[in-house]
Amino acid sequence: MNEQELKDTLVRENGEFRKILEEHRSCELELDRIREKTHLTEADDVAEREIKKRKLALKDRMYRIMADFENRS
């Protein structure tokens, strides 16, 4: 099973994975909104760093779930 097939399976079968993926996508949208600004404030810089950290943590969790699923299969 390739990575995309695995993700598709987990989205269908694993509520935690689905929730994390949705939150990861939400972080990406927030980052896009910040990046669209022509001038970033200090608060924008701080927010961007925090969102990136959160997004990375979510991605790490998704990959742990994926690895666990593959190990059980």
N, C-alpha and C positions, 0 to 999 in steps of 0.2 A: 504494500500500500504506500503510495507516495504521500508527501507532506500535505498536499491539498486535500486528498481523499481522506486522510486521517483527520484533518480539521473539520471537513464536512461531516464526517461520522460523529465526531465529538460534539459538534454544534447540535446535531439531532438527538444525541443520546445522553449528553452530560450537561445538566443545568448550570453547574459551576463554570465549566469551560465557556458556555454560551454567554453567561453574565460577564466573565472576564474579557472575552473578545469584544463585547459591546462597549464595555468601559474603555478598553484599549482604543477602539475606534472613536469614541467620544473625546479621548485625550488628543487624538490626531486632529480632530475638528477644532478643538480649542487652540492647538498649536497653529493651525492654518489661519485662524482669526487673528492671532497675535502677529504672525508673520506678514499678514496683509497690511498692517499698519505702516505708514511711511516714517513715523518717528516712534521709537519705543521709549517708554518711561522706565524708571528704575523698577517700578512695580511690575511692569510688563516683563522685564528681564528676570525678576524673581519668580514670577508666575511661570514663565517659560521653563526655567530650570526645574521647578517643582513638578510641572506636568511631565517633563522628560523623565525625571526620576520615577514618577508613578507609572508612566508608560513602560519603562524598562522593567520595573518590578512585575507588572502585569504580564509582559511578554515572557519573562522568566517563569512565572507560574504556569502560563499556557504550555510552555515546552516541558515542564515537569509533568504536567497532566498527560501530555502526549507520550512522553517516555514511559510513564507508568502504564498507560493503556497498551502500548506496544509490548511491554514486558509481560503483561497478563495474557496477551493474545497468543 
